[in-house]
Amino acid sequence: MASSGLTKSQNSSLSITFLGTASAQPSSTRNHSSLALHLGRDVWLFDCGEATQHQIQKSAVKMGRIGKIFITHTHGDHIFGLIPLLASCLNGAGGTADGVEDSRSHINMDQPPIEIYGPLGTRAYLRNGMAYTHTLLGSPYVVHELRMPSDPQAGDHTSLTRLSCELPNSQNIPQVDGVWKDIFKDDIISVSAAPIHHSVPCVGYVVTEAPVPGKIDPKLYIPDLKRTNTPMTVMRRLQQGESVELSDGTVLQGPSRRKGRKVVILGDTFDPSPIIPLAMDADLLVHEATNAHLPGVDPATKDTDTYESVEARARSRGHSTPQMAGAFAKRVNAKRLILNHFSARYSGAESQEAVDIMNAIGNLAAKEFGQEVECARDFMSSEVTFSNNVQ
């Protein structure tokens, strides 16, 4: 599967920024779905709803750092912003008048592309959208599709031929044992995926960091190093967990390596159970909570609604309630849960009413999860911290 180096080193920052937390309809306080994962200096996007590039411009996310984009499904609120974003990232324009040469007609295909991963139709959507809007890009991109068993396993799912800015090394990645394992992997990070149940084919992604050096206590090593006149530079080897034999035969053992961090980012779903084997022990789970029953808190609550009726309606539309998200987080033993993808009725404003409603939504999930739950708002950032587990 795809592999390339990151400008990220182990133990560097790993965090997320929510660029859009709305469901089907955006509002003045919530944009369509998109989330930025920061890996050191690199940025990976997960979904790219309408106006995502506007959200990026209002945030601390650096557009020029975006190297990969992962699409969970092809509903418009998760993909309509992808072509405009590519046009901005890759020097796109609408061509030139007759007789005027456009530099975009000579693309350096050797430069690193933006890599896009998504279900069947992602490649066709981009190719057709750019072709019929006459969008020319000055740098390359490539689309890798995660093919379901019922999908055609070959071909591009469109009659249009490849665009000049589209690299030919795209992959159609088949499922193996019900998942897509290591669709990207290097020495530091890997990404796997699994189908999750929604109203259309949908994917959840699992980003896993390789084991990292453990915490080192210099006081345990320096006396022996000084006693044997050993260069302090060996501390680097000890930090990596290596053993070092000193001149007098003493063997110093560096700290055991720690498990790397794991982030699970789900698309829309009423049942994400197929991703459980990949999602276990996540340090952070991002799960949708589109609908909630909030009697006494949300003034728009219908008298005829119950917790059961709201859950049934959410499920029928392929979505989840906070309780469903909390129960799944507990099932996979997640360390933290952040809810997103809220109905337009749930404002992301800072008014007391809006805050009370979001606190109530978080509390519904927390009762199932067994610990505090966060509700995302646009531009909220959160650091992914290490657990104390040793490899």
N, C-alpha and C positions, 0 to 999 in steps of 0.2 A: 504494500500500500504506500501511499504518498509519504515522503519523508524529506524534511529539509531542516536546516539549522535555525534555531531561534536566537535572537539577541538577548537571551534570558539565561541566567545562571541559577543553579540550585540555591535555595534559601532566599531568592529574590522575591519581590512583592507579587502576590497573587490576589487580585481583587476584581469586583464586578461593579459596573455602573449601569443602572436601569435608565434606558433612554426613552422607553415607552412602556406603559403599564396598563393600557386600556385593552378592552376586548374588541368586539366588532366595530363599535363607533368610538372615535376619539372625542375628547372634550377639551375645554379650555385648560384643564389641569392634567390631563392624561393623553399622551400620544399613542399611536399604534405601536404594536409590540416590537421591541428591540432591546438587546442587552449587550453590553460590551464587557468582555473578559480581558483584563490586563495581566499579561505575563511578562513581568519586567517592563521593558520598553515596547513590547509587541502588543497589538490589540487584535482580538478576534471578536467578530460580531455573531450573535445568535439571533436570527430573524431580522428582518429589515422592512418594517411596515412603512406606510406612507409618511413622508416628511422626516424620516430618520436623519437625513443629512442636516436638516434644520436643527434637530435636537443635538446632534454632534457639535454644531457650530456654537450652541449655547452652553455646552458642557466643557469639561476639561479633557475629553477624549480627543486625541490627535488623529485626524482623518488620514494623514499620511502614514500612520503606523499600522493601519488595517492591512493584515496579510491574509486572513482567512475569514470566510463568512459561512455560517452553518444555518441552513433553512430547515425548520421543523416540518412545515407543510406549506402547500401552495395556496391557502386561503389568502385573499388580498390583504387583510390586515397584518399579514406576516411577510409579504413579499413585494407589495406595490412600491416600496421605496428603493428596491434593489437597483433598477436601471438608472434612476437619477443619481444614486450614490456612486455607482461605477463611473458614470459620466464625470462626476466631480473628482473622484480619486484618480482616474486614468486619463485626464486631459481630453474629455469628450467634447464634441461639437457637432454641428449639423452640416458640415461640409462647406464647400466654397463655390463661388460662382464659376460659370464656364470659363475655362482658360486660366484659372488661378490654381496653382498646385497647392495641395493641402499636405502639410508635413505628416499628418496622421496616416497618409497612404503608405508611408515607409516606417513600419513599426519594428522596433528592435525586439524580436521574439526571444532573444536570449536573456532579457532582463527578467527578474522574478515576477511571476504573475500574481494576481489576487486569485486564490483558490477558493472555490465555492462548492459546498457539499449540500445535497438536498435530495428529496425523493424524486421519483419519475415525474418529468414535466418541468423541472427547474431549468434544464438546459434549453428545452424548446421555448419556454417562456422568455428567457433572455434573448435567444437568437431571433425570435419573431418580433419581440418588442423593439429591439434595436434596429432590426432590418426595416420595419414599417414606420419607425420614427426617424429613419435616416441618421441614427446616432453613430458617429465614428469615434472610436477610442484610440488614444495615442499610445497605450500600453496594453499588454496582453492580460487575459484572464483565462481560467479553465474551470470547467464544471465536472465534478465527480458525483454520479448519482447512486443512491442507495436503492437498489432494486429489490422489491418484494418478490416472494416466490411466484405470485400471480402476474407479475410484470413481464413484458418482453425483456430478455436478458441481454439483448444486443440492440444496437441502433440508437438513434438520437430522438426518436419519437416526434420527428418533424420532417417534412419534405424539404425544408430549406437547408442549403448547404452551409458548412461552417463559415463563420465570419472571418475576415482577415485578422481580427484582433483576438480570435479564439484559438488557443493552443490545441494541437491535435492529440495531445497525450491524455485526454480525458479518460476516466475509468467508469465503467458500469460495475458497481460492487455488489456481488450477490450475498445474500444471507448465508451464514453457516451456523447450524444449530440454533436458528432463530434470532441471531444477532449479527451485527457487523462489527467484528472485533478489529481494533487497531486500524481504523481507516486513515489515521495519521499517527506516526510514531517516530520519535527521535530519542536521543539519550536522556532527555529531560522530561518530556511530556508525551502522553498518548491520548488519543480520542477514540472511543468506541461508541456504538449507537445500537438502539433497538427500536422496534416498532412499538408504538403505544396506541391505545384505542381512542379514536375520535370519530367524527362524522365523515372524514376523508382520511386517506393514508397519511400517517403522522409519525414523527420520529422524536425520540429523546436522546440526548447526548450526554456522555460521561467523560469528563476530562480528568485524567489521573496523572499525578506527578510521580516520577520515579523516586525510589527511596533516597533520602537526603542525609547528609552527615549529622550525627547526633551532637548534642551540646557538649562542649569540652570545658573542663575545669582546669585551667593552666596550673593551679596550685598542686595538682596531683602529679604533674610531670616535670615542672621546672627544677625542683631540687635535684632530681636524678640527672637531668641534662647538665646542670651546672657542675655537679659532682664529677661527671665524666667528661667535662669539657666538650660536650656534644653541641654542634651548632643549633641554634634555636629554630633554624629553618625546618627541622624535622617535625616541628609542631604542625606544619601543613599536612604531612603524611598522617600524623595522628588524628588530625581533624577529619580526615577522610575515612577513619576507622581502621587504618592499617596498623600493623604491629611493627615496632622498631627495636632492634637489638643493639644495646649500648656496648661500649668497649669492654666493660667488665662482665659481660654476659647477661646483664639485666635486660629483660624483655618488657617493653612498655606496649600496652594495647590501647588503641584509640577507642572512643565511645562507639557503641553499636549504632548502626544507621537507623534512622526513624522512617516510618512510612511517610510517603509523600502525601500531599493533599489531594482530595477527590471532590470534584464539583459535578453535580447532576443537574442538568437544565432540561426541563421537560417542555414539550409543546403542549397544545391544547389536548385535553384528555379527560375521559370519564373512568378510565381504567388503565393505569400504566404498568400493570403487573408483568408484562413481558420483559421489562427492563430490570426487574428485581435482581437477577444474578449479577448484573453489572453495577447496580446502584448501592449494594450493601455497604454499610459503614461510611456513607458519604459524609464529608466534613460540612458540606452545604448542599441542600436540596432546594431548587427553585421550582415551585409547583403552582399551577393556576388555581384560582378560586373565584370563578366568574360570578356565581350567584350565592346569595346567603339569605337566610330568614332571620330578620332582626326586629322582632316585635318589641315595642317600647323604646326602640333606639332609632330606627329608620322610619321617618314619618310616611314614607311611601309604601310601607308594608301593607299588604292586602289582608283584610280580616279573614278571608277565606283560606289564606295560605297556612301551611304548617311546615315544620322542618322536613317532613316526609314528602310533601307535595313539591317543595322547592328543589329537593334533591332529585325527585323523579323528573322534574322539568329540566334541570341541569343535565342529567344523564341523557335525556332524550335528544338534547342538542349537542351531545358530545363533550360536555363540560363537567366541572367539579364544584363542590361546595367546600368551604373551609374545613368542615369535619372530615370530608373525604381526603383532603390534602394532609391533614394532621394524622389520620389513621395510616396513610401510606408512609409518611415520614417515620412513624413509629415502627412500621413493618420492616423498613430497610435499615433501621437503627441509625438514622441520620443524626448528626450532631447539632445541626441547625436547620431551620426551615424558614424560607422567605416566600411569602405568597405574592403573586402578581396576576395580571390579566383580569382586571376587575370590570364588571359591568359599568356602563356609562352613568348609572345612577349613583355610583360611589365616587364622590369627588376626591381629588387628590389635594384639595385646598387645605389651608391651615386654620380654617374656621373651627370653632368648638364643636359644632354639629358634625362636620366632616371627620374631625379627629375622633370623636366619640364613636362614629360608625366604624371607622377602620380599627379602632381598639376592640370593638365588639366582634368584628370579623376575626381578628387575631386571636381573641379569647376562645372563639368557637373551635378553631384549629388546635389551640393549646390544650384544651380539655381532652382531645384525642391523642395528641402528641406527648403530653406529659411535661412539657416545658414551654417557656416563652416562645412566641412566634412573631416574626416581623412581617409587616405589610409594606410592600414596595411602593414608592412614589417616584415620579419622574425625577431623574438626576440624583437619586439616592445612590451612594456608593458604600460598599462594604468590603472589608478585608477578609480574606479566607485564612484563618489561622491554623497552626499545626495542632494535631491531637498529641497526646503524650505516648502514643503507641510506638513500640520498637518494632523494627522489621521482623 
